[in-house]
Amino acid sequence: MFLSVFDMFKVGIGPSSSHTMGPMVAAARFLDRLRAAPFQVAGVKASLHGSLAFTGVGHATDRATILGLAGFLPERYDATKADAALAQIRETRTVRPEGLPELRFDPETDLRFDFGPNLPGHANGMILSATDAQGDVILQDTYYSIGGGFVMTAAELAAGKDTDDGAPVPFPFHSAAEMLEMASISHSSIADMKRANELTRRSADDLDRGLQRLWEVMTDCIDRGLAADGILPGGLNVKRRAKGIHEKLLAERGMNLTAPHTINDWMSVYAMAVNEENAAGGQVVTAPTNGAAGVLPATLRYYLDHVPGATPSRIPEFLLTAAAIGGLVKFNASISGAEAGCQAEVGSASAMAAAGLCAVLDGTPEQIENAAEIALEHHLGMTCDPVKGLVQVPCIERNGLGAIKSVSAASLALRGDGQHLVPLDAAIETMRQTGLDMHEKYKETSLGGLAVNIPNC
């Protein structure tokens, strides 16, 4: 198994990695198929299924699909150009992707929300079709957005090809137990093993520049969120709070009047800043998803700004360690809220952040594994129940609490010697089983939980 740090952490746009970025990526892949097709294509159609249909409008899935069919990609997204393209598409009822002729596409009739049963492969399914001049379907593909911006065709999902099948890596761990065994035998840290694996795919310079870019986007997102105010889009009239909380925290600094637990407010405000930006459709990094994008940056920012002796030189160690844990969760369970509830998103993010923090605080591999286990264990069973299908309530605050849990988990693990009763592998397997048992209404459909118990929503 090999999942790159750049698979776990992707630069993209809000509000959702699985519902916004994934459909846009799927549309781009479909356009590539059309460019290689030996026949003339005249039009395109799309249908959204399962969670993509139920919460698609709130997650901007319709917008992302339309823009994807017009040739937009998450990593190169330009909001001004996107708005102009959407207006033109609605007016002309056509899309004009690069390398293809003008294609018929009327968003009112050619983009369909199917509220029937899920497609068989995953809760986030979509079908993209190409039509000829007479309107007959001449090519069709089914895509699944499986969380964190990962996209697979139905054939790829059936074959289990969601990981890199390239050259062998020096540390091919598939479980936390294997990871710890390899660390012990090689006398390597988890970050060193992950780095060695990454270097089979790219140069050291490319790896270091890529990691630096990830943190730049993460911390810039925090700063934008701390500076912005107003009402978040979508109709819930949720007020941005990060700026106001941050201003109060800054005003209290040095007054010797604040309680020790105020540090929790700093962690929360960093995470809330990210998730308010995500809810507004801003640029974020999947960590491992958009809905959980605030936990890890908040924890790393806490380390850099509040921990004595912290140094930016250890940011790569934090990110590589976190990515190693995230890869284990994704490979052995899920990072998709539509598949396993929010335990798979904020729970996974908290485990990754706890591991990263424990690493840069000089934890042993055993303590790092313990930190990840503590954080994940205490998110087990958490449902995904976004009110009105928006990644706002309870998602924004939930990221703040996820960051607090990650710091607490790392601290507890560092107080011990790494020996503990519940292995990380057992927590991951429990999360997988819990996701299978969880009722569909609690898995990003907005059909249960808070989504149906908030008055006037």
C-alpha positions in Angstrom: 0.0 0.0 0.0 1.3 3.5 -0.8 -0.7 6.6 -0.3 1.3 9.8 -0.7 1.3 12.7 1.7 0.0 14.6 -1.3 -2.9 12.2 -1.6 -3.9 12.7 2.0 -3.4 16.5 1.8 -4.7 18.1 -1.3 -5.1 21.8 -2.1 -8.7 22.4 -3.1 -11.8 24.4 -2.5 -14.7 24.3 -0.1 -17.1 23.3 1.1 -16.6 19.5 0.7 -13.8 17.3 -0.6 -16.2 14.4 -1.4 -19.1 16.5 -2.6 -17.3 19.5 -4.2 -13.8 18.5 -5.1 -14.6 14.9 -5.9 -17.3 15.6 -8.5 -15.1 18.2 -10.1 -12.3 15.7 -10.4 -14.6 13.1 -11.7 -15.9 15.4 -14.4 -12.3 16.2 -15.4 -11.5 12.5 -15.7 -14.6 12.1 -17.9 -13.5 14.9 -20.2 -10.2 13.2 -20.6 -12.1 10.1 -21.8 -14.0 12.2 -24.3 -10.8 13.8 -25.6 -9.5 10.3 -26.4 -12.7 9.0 -27.8 -12.7 8.1 -31.5 -16.2 9.5 -32.1 -17.8 12.9 -32.1 -19.4 14.1 -28.9 -22.2 16.7 -29.0 -23.4 16.9 -25.4 -22.9 15.8 -21.8 -25.2 14.9 -18.9 -24.8 14.1 -15.2 -26.8 12.4 -12.5 -26.0 12.6 -8.8 -26.9 9.7 -6.4 -27.0 8.9 -2.7 -25.4 11.5 -0.5 -24.3 13.6 -3.5 -28.0 14.0 -4.3 -29.4 14.4 -0.7 -26.9 17.1 0.4 -25.7 18.1 -3.1 -27.1 21.7 -3.1 -25.8 22.4 0.4 -22.4 21.1 -0.6 -22.3 22.9 -3.9 -22.1 19.5 -5.8 -24.2 20.9 -8.6 -21.9 23.9 -9.1 -18.8 21.7 -8.9 -20.1 19.2 -11.4 -21.1 22.0 -13.9 -17.7 23.7 -13.5 -15.9 20.3 -13.8 -17.6 19.6 -17.1 -16.4 23.1 -18.2 -12.8 22.1 -17.4 -12.2 23.6 -13.9 -10.0 21.7 -11.4 -9.8 22.2 -7.6 -6.1 22.9 -7.5 -6.3 25.7 -10.1 -9.7 27.1 -9.1 -10.3 30.8 -9.7 -13.6 32.0 -8.1 -14.0 35.0 -10.5 -13.5 32.9 -13.6 -15.8 30.2 -12.2 -18.7 32.7 -11.6 -18.3 34.1 -15.1 -18.3 30.6 -16.6 -21.4 29.6 -14.7 -23.3 32.6 -15.9 -22.3 31.8 -19.5 -23.2 28.1 -19.2 -26.7 29.0 -17.9 -27.2 31.5 -20.7 -25.8 29.4 -23.6 -26.7 26.0 -22.2 -23.3 24.7 -23.4 -19.9 24.0 -21.9 -16.6 24.7 -23.6 -13.9 22.5 -22.1 -10.4 22.8 -23.6 -9.6 20.3 -26.3 -13.3 19.5 -27.1 -16.0 21.1 -29.2 -18.7 23.1 -27.6 -21.0 20.6 -25.9 -24.7 20.9 -25.1 -25.4 21.0 -21.4 -28.4 22.6 -19.9 -28.0 22.7 -16.1 -31.8 22.7 -15.6 -32.3 19.4 -17.5 -28.9 17.7 -18.0 -28.0 17.7 -14.3 -30.3 15.4 -12.3 -30.6 14.7 -8.6 -31.6 11.1 -8.1 -33.0 10.6 -4.6 -33.5 6.9 -4.9 -31.3 4.1 -3.5 -27.5 4.6 -3.5 -25.5 3.3 -6.4 -24.0 -0.1 -5.4 -20.4 0.9 -4.9 -20.5 3.9 -2.5 -22.9 6.4 -1.0 -21.3 9.2 -3.1 -22.1 8.1 -6.7 -22.5 10.0 -10.0 -23.1 8.9 -13.6 -21.6 11.0 -16.4 -22.8 10.5 -20.0 -21.9 11.8 -23.4 -24.4 12.1 -26.2 -24.3 12.4 -29.9 -26.0 15.0 -32.1 -29.4 13.1 -31.8 -29.1 13.2 -28.0 -28.4 9.4 -27.7 -25.9 8.3 -25.0 -22.7 7.0 -26.7 -20.5 6.9 -23.6 -21.2 6.6 -19.9 -19.1 6.2 -16.8 -20.0 5.7 -13.1 -17.7 7.5 -10.6 -17.6 7.3 -6.8 -16.2 10.2 -4.7 -14.9 8.1 -1.8 -13.8 10.9 0.6 -10.9 13.3 0.8 -11.1 14.2 -2.9 -10.4 10.6 -4.0 -12.3 9.5 -7.0 -12.7 6.0 -8.5 -14.6 4.6 -11.4 -16.9 1.7 -10.8 -14.4 -0.6 -12.4 -11.5 0.7 -10.2 -13.6 0.4 -7.1 -14.5 -3.2 -7.9 -10.8 -4.0 -8.5 -9.8 -2.3 -5.3 -7.4 0.1 -7.0 -7.5 3.1 -4.7 -3.7 3.1 -4.0 -0.5 3.6 -6.0 0.7 0.5 -7.7 4.0 1.9 -8.6 7.5 0.9 -7.5 7.9 -0.9 -4.2 8.5 1.2 -1.1 11.1 0.5 1.6 8.5 0.5 4.4 5.2 -1.1 3.1 3.2 -1.1 6.3 -0.5 -1.9 6.0 -1.3 -1.7 9.7 -0.1 0.2 12.8 1.4 -3.1 14.1 3.5 -3.5 11.0 4.5 0.2 11.2 5.7 -0.2 14.8 7.6 -3.4 13.9 9.3 -1.7 11.0 10.2 1.3 13.1 11.7 -0.9 15.8 13.8 -3.0 13.3 15.0 -0.1 11.3 15.4 2.3 14.3 13.5 4.9 12.3 10.8 7.3 13.2 7.4 7.1 11.5 8.2 10.3 9.7 11.5 9.0 8.5 9.8 5.8 7.1 7.1 7.9 5.4 9.7 10.2 3.9 11.7 7.2 2.6 8.5 5.9 0.9 7.8 9.3 -0.6 11.3 9.5 -2.1 10.5 6.5 -4.3 8.0 8.7 -6.1 9.7 12.2 -6.1 12.9 14.0 -5.4 13.8 15.3 -1.9 13.5 18.9 -3.2 10.1 18.3 -4.7 8.9 16.6 -1.4 10.2 19.5 0.7 8.7 22.1 -1.5 5.4 20.3 -1.6 5.2 20.0 2.2 6.1 23.7 2.5 3.3 24.6 0.1 0.8 22.5 2.0 1.5 24.4 5.3 1.5 27.7 3.5 -2.0 27.1 2.2 -3.1 25.8 5.6 -1.8 28.7 7.7 -3.0 31.2 5.1 -6.4 29.8 5.4 -6.3 30.2 9.1 -5.2 33.9 8.7 -8.0 34.6 6.2 -10.6 33.0 8.5 -9.4 35.1 11.4 -9.7 38.3 9.4 -13.1 37.7 7.8 -16.5 38.4 9.2 -20.1 38.4 7.9 -22.7 35.7 7.3 -21.8 32.3 5.7 -23.7 31.4 2.5 -26.4 28.8 2.2 -29.4 30.1 4.0 -28.7 29.2 7.7 -27.5 32.7 8.4 -24.6 31.3 10.4 -22.4 34.2 11.5 -18.6 33.9 11.2 -17.2 33.9 14.8 -13.5 33.3 14.4 -12.6 36.9 13.9 -14.5 38.1 17.0 -13.1 35.3 19.2 -9.6 35.9 18.0 -9.8 39.7 18.7 -11.0 39.0 22.3 -8.1 36.5 22.8 -5.6 39.0 21.6 -7.0 41.7 23.8 -6.7 39.4 26.9 -3.1 38.5 26.2 -0.7 39.7 28.9 -3.5 40.7 31.3 -2.9 37.7 33.7 -6.6 37.4 34.1 -7.3 34.5 31.8 -7.9 30.9 33.0 -5.5 28.2 31.8 -8.3 26.5 29.9 -8.4 29.6 27.5 -5.7 27.8 25.5 -8.6 25.6 24.3 -10.2 28.7 22.8 -7.0 29.3 20.8 -7.1 25.8 19.4 -10.8 26.1 18.6 -10.5 29.5 16.9 -7.8 28.3 14.6 -9.9 25.3 13.5 -13.1 27.4 13.2 -11.3 29.9 11.0 -10.4 27.2 8.5 -13.9 25.7 8.5 -15.6 29.0 8.1 -13.4 29.6 5.1 -14.3 26.1 3.8 -18.0 26.8 4.3 -17.6 30.0 2.3 -16.0 28.0 -0.6 -12.5 29.2 0.0 -9.2 27.5 -0.6 -8.4 24.7 2.0 -6.3 21.6 2.3 -8.0 18.3 2.7 -6.8 16.9 6.1 -8.0 14.3 5.3 -11.2 15.9 4.1 -12.7 19.4 3.8 -15.3 18.8 6.4 -12.4 18.0 8.9 -9.9 20.4 7.3 -9.5 22.6 10.5 -8.3 20.0 13.0 -4.8 19.4 11.8 -3.8 23.0 10.8 -5.2 24.2 14.2 -3.1 21.6 16.1 0.0 22.5 14.1 -0.6 26.2 14.6 -1.0 25.6 18.3 2.3 23.9 18.4 4.1 26.7 16.5 2.5 29.6 18.3 2.0 28.3 21.8 4.5 25.5 22.6 7.9 26.6 24.0 10.7 25.5 21.8 8.5 24.8 18.8 10.3 25.3 15.5 9.0 25.4 11.9 11.8 23.0 10.9 9.6 20.2 12.3 6.5 21.0 10.2 7.5 18.2 7.6 7.8 15.7 10.5 4.3 16.6 11.7 2.8 16.3 8.2 4.5 13.1 7.3 3.6 11.4 10.6 0.0 12.5 10.2 -0.2 11.3 6.6 1.1 7.9 7.7 -1.7 7.5 10.2 -4.3 8.9 7.8 -3.2 6.3 5.2 -3.8 3.5 7.7 -7.3 4.8 8.4 -8.2 5.2 4.8 -6.8 1.8 3.8 -8.3 -0.2 6.6 -11.6 1.8 7.2 -12.8 5.1 5.7 -12.3 8.8 5.7 -15.7 9.4 4.2 -18.6 10.9 6.2 -21.0 9.5 3.7 -19.6 6.0 4.2 -18.9 5.9 8.0 -20.2 9.2 9.6 -18.1 12.0 11.1 -16.0 9.5 13.0 -14.3 8.9 9.7 -13.7 12.6 9.1 -13.1 14.6 12.3 -12.2 11.4 14.1 -9.5 10.5 11.5 -8.3 14.1 11.4 -7.9 14.2 15.2 -6.0 10.9 15.2 -3.7 12.3 12.5 -3.1 15.6 14.3 -2.5 13.8 17.6 0.1 11.7 16.0 1.8 14.7 14.3 1.9 16.7 17.5 3.2 13.7 19.5 6.0 13.3 16.9 7.2 16.9 17.1 7.1 16.7 20.9 9.6 13.9 20.6 7.3 11.0 21.2 8.4 7.5 20.4 6.7 5.5 17.6 4.8 3.7 20.3 3.6 6.9 21.9 2.6 8.3 18.5 0.5 5.2 17.8 -1.0 5.6 21.3 -1.9 9.2 20.7 -3.6 8.4 17.4 -5.6 5.6 19.1 -6.8 7.8 21.9 -8.0 10.5 19.6 -9.8 8.1 17.2 -11.3 6.0 20.0 -13.0 9.0 21.5 -14.7 9.9 18.2 -16.1 6.4 17.6 -19.8 6.5 16.7 -19.9 10.2 15.8 -22.6 10.8 13.1 -22.5 13.1 10.1 -25.7 15.2 10.3 -25.1 18.5 8.6 -28.0 20.9 9.1 -29.5 21.8 5.7 -26.8 19.8 4.0 -24.3 22.6 4.7 -20.8 22.1 6.1 -21.5 24.6 8.9 -23.5 23.1 11.8 -22.2 21.1 13.6 -19.1 20.9 11.5 -17.3 24.2 12.3 -17.3 23.8 16.1 -16.7 20.1 15.8 -13.3 20.8 14.2 -12.4 23.0 17.2 -13.3 20.2 19.6 -11.4 17.7 17.4 -8.3 19.9 17.7 -8.6 20.0 21.5 -9.0 16.2 21.6 -5.9 15.8 19.4 -3.7 17.9 21.8 -5.2 16.1 24.8 -4.5 12.7 23.2 -0.9 13.6 22.4 -0.3 14.9 25.9 -1.8 11.7 27.5 0.3 9.5 25.3 3.5 11.4 26.2 2.8 10.8 29.9 3.0 7.1 29.3 5.6 4.7 27.7 3.5 3.8 24.7 2.1 0.6 26.2 -1.7 0.6 26.2 -4.7 -1.8 26.0 -6.4 -0.9 22.8 -4.2 -0.9 19.7 -4.8 1.7 16.9 -5.6 -1.1 14.5 -8.5 -2.2 16.8 -9.8 1.4 16.9 -9.6 1.6 13.1 -11.4 -1.7 12.7 -14.1 -0.7 15.2 -14.6 2.5 13.3 -15.1 0.5 10.1 -17.6 -1.8 11.7 -19.5 1.1 13.4 -19.7 2.7 10.0 -21.2 -0.4 8.5 -23.8 -0.6 11.3 -24.6 3.1 11.3 -28.0 4.0 9.8 -27.9 5.8 6.4 -29.7 8.8 7.9 -26.7 9.5 10.0 -24.2 9.4 7.2 -24.1 12.8 5.4 -27.7 12.6 4.1 -29.1 15.3 6.4 -32.0 12.9 7.1 -31.3 12.4 10.8 -29.7 13.9 13.9 -29.3 17.6 14.2 -30.3 18.0 10.6 -33.9 17.2 11.4 -34.1 18.5 15.0 -33.2 22.2 14.4 -36.4 24.3 14.2 -37.1 26.0 10.9 -34.4 24.0 9.1 
